[in-house]
């Protein structure tokens, strides 16, 4: 039997569905190895309950509706949701890109999101291309005041950095891990040189080795259609899914000697160290104490 989720993973907020996709009738869902039921009551309020071992439903779980998604928790988060100030800027496009199920640890998904080295080989002629394969030196840090992992001063040559881009550019990046399963990317905005496009990946860990990824974008783009932007982002993620589902082990190792990092993996090293400090084991190759 799979080991249950530990407190360090339970005590966070998780996306379990896009609000636009929640039907009126009750529907099963899953989070951290537990079965949930999502339904709307007579006032259209969304209610989430855990299905208990005897088949009955538990008390309603806490919920938030934010950024087009329904969030819930199975634990007792010490704080509310993190902030995304750019999401409140009125001229940005808010693009909910659908959900993709992946047979891999949700932590592997986040780590892959932080990795620039795979761009030329997985997202060829879109996010990277040979011979531009070098990952230049960048800065990583665990920001203790907000309890987040950041990677800054990142740059990479990209043939098509965004759907609206008309040619290759040296793209600037900042990566932010706001919670163990929630990560954001700030990148060069082709339409506004003094601003960042924001791409978020909200990961819903279903089981230790299976998850749903919910990408959403807050971008400055007055030209592209909503459909084309969604298709572009889905193309990128489906290319990643092929690699992720063939990666072994499916669970994320936290021991330093388990996988040998290179200079390009500085963000991964910081992320794994941060997870270990926090005591996160759901989706990892380590055994819970």
C-alpha positions as CSV (number, residue, x, y, z in Angstrom):
1,X,0.0,0.0,0.0
2,X,1.3,3.5,-0.9
3,X,2.5,5.5,2.0
4,X,0.1,8.4,2.9
5,X,0.9,12.0,2.5
6,X,2.9,13.6,5.3
7,X,2.0,16.8,7.1
8,X,4.5,18.9,5.1
9,X,2.6,18.1,1.9
10,X,-0.9,18.2,3.4
11,X,-0.4,21.7,4.8
12,X,-0.6,23.5,1.4
13,X,-3.2,24.8,-1.0
14,X,-3.7,22.8,-4.2
15,X,-5.6,23.4,-7.5
16,X,-8.1,20.6,-8.2
17,X,-10.0,22.1,-11.1
18,X,-10.5,25.1,-13.4
19,X,-13.7,26.8,-12.2
20,X,-15.0,26.8,-15.8
21,X,-14.8,23.0,-15.8
22,X,-16.8,22.2,-12.6
23,X,-20.2,20.8,-13.6
24,X,-23.4,21.1,-11.6
25,X,-23.5,17.4,-10.8
26,X,-21.0,15.9,-8.2
27,X,-17.8,14.7,-9.8
28,X,-14.9,12.6,-8.3
29,X,-11.5,14.1,-7.9
30,X,-8.3,13.2,-6.2
31,X,-5.5,14.8,-4.2
32,X,-2.5,13.4,-2.4
33,X,-3.7,9.8,-2.6
34,X,-7.2,10.6,-1.3
35,X,-10.5,10.6,-3.1
36,X,-12.6,13.8,-3.2
37,X,-16.0,14.7,-4.5
38,X,-16.6,18.2,-5.9
39,X,-20.2,19.5,-6.3
40,X,-22.2,22.7,-6.4
41,X,-24.9,23.4,-3.8
42,X,-28.2,25.1,-4.4
43,X,-26.5,28.5,-4.3
44,X,-23.9,27.4,-6.9
45,X,-21.2,27.4,-4.2
46,X,-18.6,24.8,-4.9
47,X,-18.2,22.3,-2.1
48,X,-15.3,19.8,-1.8
49,X,-15.5,16.8,0.5
50,X,-13.2,13.8,1.1
51,X,-14.7,10.3,0.4
52,X,-13.9,8.4,3.6
53,X,-12.9,4.7,3.8
54,X,-16.5,3.6,4.5
55,X,-17.8,5.5,1.4
56,X,-19.3,8.4,3.3
57,X,-18.3,12.0,2.7
58,X,-16.4,14.1,5.2
59,X,-17.1,17.7,6.2
60,X,-16.6,20.4,3.6
61,X,-12.9,21.2,3.0
62,X,-11.6,24.8,3.0
63,X,-11.6,26.3,-0.5
64,X,-10.4,29.4,-2.4
65,X,-11.5,30.5,-5.9
66,X,-8.5,32.3,-7.4
67,X,-7.0,32.9,-10.9
68,X,-9.8,30.9,-12.5
69,X,-9.2,27.8,-10.3
70,X,-10.6,26.0,-7.3
71,X,-8.1,25.5,-4.6
72,X,-8.4,23.3,-1.5
73,X,-6.3,21.7,1.2
74,X,-6.4,18.4,3.2
75,X,-4.3,20.0,6.0
76,X,-3.9,23.2,7.9
77,X,-1.9,25.7,5.8
78,X,-0.1,28.3,7.9
79,X,-0.9,31.0,5.5
80,X,-3.2,31.8,2.5
81,X,-2.4,31.6,-1.1
82,X,0.7,33.3,-2.4
83,X,0.3,36.5,-4.5
84,X,0.7,37.1,-8.2
85,X,0.4,40.9,-8.6
86,X,0.6,40.8,-12.4
87,X,-2.7,38.8,-12.4
88,X,-4.5,41.9,-11.3
89,X,-3.2,44.1,-14.1
90,X,-6.2,44.9,-16.4
91,X,-4.4,44.8,-19.7
92,X,-3.1,41.3,-19.3
93,X,-4.7,38.3,-21.0
94,X,-5.7,35.6,-18.5
95,X,-5.3,32.3,-20.3
96,X,-6.4,29.1,-18.6
97,X,-4.7,26.3,-20.6
98,X,-6.5,23.2,-19.5
99,X,-5.2,20.2,-17.5
100,X,-2.8,17.5,-18.5
101,X,-2.4,14.3,-16.6
102,X,1.2,12.9,-16.3
103,X,2.4,9.6,-15.1
104,X,5.2,11.1,-13.0
105,X,5.7,12.7,-9.6
106,X,4.3,16.2,-9.4
107,X,7.7,17.3,-8.0
108,X,9.4,16.0,-11.2
109,X,7.0,18.3,-13.1
110,X,8.1,21.3,-11.1
111,X,11.8,20.4,-11.5
112,X,11.4,20.0,-15.3
113,X,9.7,23.5,-15.4
114,X,12.8,25.0,-13.8
115,X,15.2,23.3,-16.4
116,X,16.5,25.4,-19.3
117,X,19.0,22.8,-20.6
118,X,16.3,20.7,-22.3
119,X,14.9,23.6,-24.4
120,X,17.0,22.9,-27.6
121,X,16.4,19.1,-27.5
122,X,12.7,18.8,-26.4
123,X,11.3,22.1,-27.7
124,X,13.4,22.3,-30.8
125,X,13.0,25.5,-32.9
126,X,10.5,26.9,-30.4
127,X,12.2,27.4,-27.0
128,X,15.7,26.4,-28.1
129,X,17.8,25.2,-31.0
130,X,21.2,23.9,-31.7
131,X,24.0,25.2,-31.6
132,X,22.6,27.6,-28.9
133,X,22.7,25.0,-26.1
134,X,24.6,26.7,-23.3
135,X,22.9,27.5,-20.0
136,X,24.7,30.6,-18.8
137,X,25.4,31.2,-15.2
138,X,22.4,32.3,-13.1
139,X,21.6,33.0,-9.5
140,X,19.5,30.8,-7.2
141,X,18.4,31.4,-3.6
142,X,15.9,30.3,-1.0
143,X,14.2,33.5,0.1
144,X,13.6,32.8,3.8
145,X,11.4,35.8,4.3
146,X,8.7,34.4,2.0
147,X,9.8,30.7,2.0
148,X,10.2,30.5,-1.7
149,X,12.9,29.3,-4.2
150,X,14.0,31.8,-6.8
151,X,16.3,31.6,-9.8
152,X,17.2,35.0,-11.3
153,X,19.5,36.4,-14.1
154,X,18.5,33.5,-16.3
155,X,18.8,33.9,-20.1
156,X,18.5,31.6,-23.1
157,X,18.3,32.1,-26.8
158,X,14.9,31.1,-28.2
159,X,13.7,30.9,-31.8
160,X,10.1,31.6,-30.7
161,X,9.9,32.7,-27.1
162,X,6.1,33.3,-27.3
163,X,3.4,32.9,-29.8
164,X,3.5,36.6,-30.5
165,X,7.3,36.6,-31.1
166,X,8.4,37.2,-34.7
167,X,12.0,36.0,-34.5
168,X,14.7,34.6,-32.2
169,X,15.6,36.6,-29.1
170,X,17.8,36.2,-26.1
171,X,15.0,35.7,-23.5
172,X,15.4,36.7,-19.9
173,X,13.8,34.6,-17.2
174,X,13.1,34.5,-13.5
175,X,11.8,31.3,-11.9
176,X,9.8,31.2,-8.7
177,X,8.7,28.2,-6.7
178,X,6.0,29.5,-4.4
179,X,5.1,26.1,-2.8
180,X,6.4,22.6,-3.3
181,X,3.9,21.9,-6.1
182,X,3.4,25.4,-7.5
183,X,5.8,27.3,-9.7
184,X,5.9,30.4,-11.8
185,X,8.0,31.7,-14.7
186,X,8.6,35.4,-15.5
187,X,10.0,35.9,-18.9
188,X,10.8,38.6,-21.5
189,X,7.6,40.1,-22.9
190,X,7.9,40.6,-26.7
191,X,5.1,43.1,-26.7
192,X,6.4,45.3,-23.8
193,X,10.1,45.5,-23.1
194,X,9.7,46.8,-19.6
195,X,7.4,44.1,-18.4
196,X,7.4,40.3,-17.8
197,X,5.0,37.7,-19.1
198,X,3.9,35.3,-16.3
199,X,3.4,31.6,-16.9
200,X,2.2,29.5,-13.9
201,X,2.2,25.8,-13.4
202,X,-0.2,24.6,-10.7
203,X,0.5,20.9,-10.0
204,X,-2.2,18.7,-8.5
205,X,-0.5,15.5,-7.1
206,X,-3.0,12.7,-7.5
207,X,-0.7,10.0,-6.2
208,X,3.0,9.7,-5.6
209,X,3.7,9.0,-9.2
210,X,0.7,10.6,-11.0
211,X,-0.4,14.2,-11.2
212,X,-2.4,16.7,-13.2
213,X,-0.7,19.9,-14.4
214,X,-2.7,23.1,-14.7
215,X,-0.9,25.8,-16.8
216,X,-2.2,29.4,-16.8
217,X,-0.7,32.5,-18.3
218,X,-1.0,36.2,-17.5
219,X,0.5,37.8,-20.6
220,X,0.6,41.0,-22.6
221,X,-0.6,40.1,-26.1
222,X,-3.2,41.9,-28.0
223,X,-2.8,40.0,-31.3
224,X,-3.0,36.3,-30.7
225,X,-6.4,34.5,-30.4
226,X,-7.3,32.7,-27.1
227,X,-7.3,29.4,-28.9
228,X,-3.9,29.8,-30.5
229,X,-2.4,30.8,-27.2
230,X,-3.8,27.7,-25.5
231,X,-2.6,25.5,-28.3
232,X,0.9,26.9,-28.1
233,X,1.2,26.3,-24.4
234,X,-0.3,22.8,-24.7
235,X,2.2,21.9,-27.4
236,X,5.0,22.9,-25.1
237,X,3.7,20.9,-22.2
238,X,2.9,17.8,-24.3
239,X,6.4,17.8,-25.5
240,X,7.5,17.8,-21.9
241,X,5.1,15.0,-21.0
242,X,6.9,12.5,-23.3
243,X,10.2,13.1,-21.5
244,X,8.6,13.1,-18.0
245,X,6.8,9.8,-18.4
246,X,10.0,8.1,-19.5
247,X,12.1,9.5,-16.7
248,X,13.3,7.0,-14.1
249,X,12.7,6.9,-11.2
250,X,9.3,8.5,-11.5
251,X,9.6,9.8,-8.0
252,X,12.0,12.6,-7.2
253,X,15.2,11.6,-5.4
254,X,16.3,14.1,-2.7
255,X,19.6,12.5,-1.6
256,X,22.5,14.4,-3.2
257,X,24.2,11.3,-4.6
258,X,21.1,9.9,-6.2
259,X,21.5,12.0,-9.4
260,X,24.6,14.0,-10.4
261,X,23.8,17.7,-11.1
262,X,25.7,20.0,-13.5
263,X,26.1,23.7,-13.4
264,X,22.8,24.1,-15.3
265,X,21.0,22.3,-12.5
266,X,21.5,25.0,-9.8
267,X,17.8,25.7,-9.5
268,X,17.0,21.9,-9.1
269,X,19.7,21.6,-6.4
270,X,18.1,24.5,-4.5
271,X,14.6,23.1,-5.0
272,X,15.5,19.7,-3.7
273,X,17.4,21.1,-0.7
274,X,14.3,23.3,0.1
275,X,12.0,20.3,-0.1
276,X,14.2,18.2,2.2
277,X,14.4,21.1,4.7
278,X,10.6,21.3,4.7
279,X,10.2,17.5,5.2
280,X,8.2,17.0,2.0
281,X,8.2,13.3,1.0
282,X,5.0,12.9,-1.1
283,X,6.2,12.2,-4.6
284,X,9.8,11.6,-3.5
285,X,11.9,8.5,-3.6
286,X,12.6,8.9,0.1
287,X,10.8,6.9,2.8
288,X,8.7,8.9,5.3
289,X,10.2,8.7,8.8
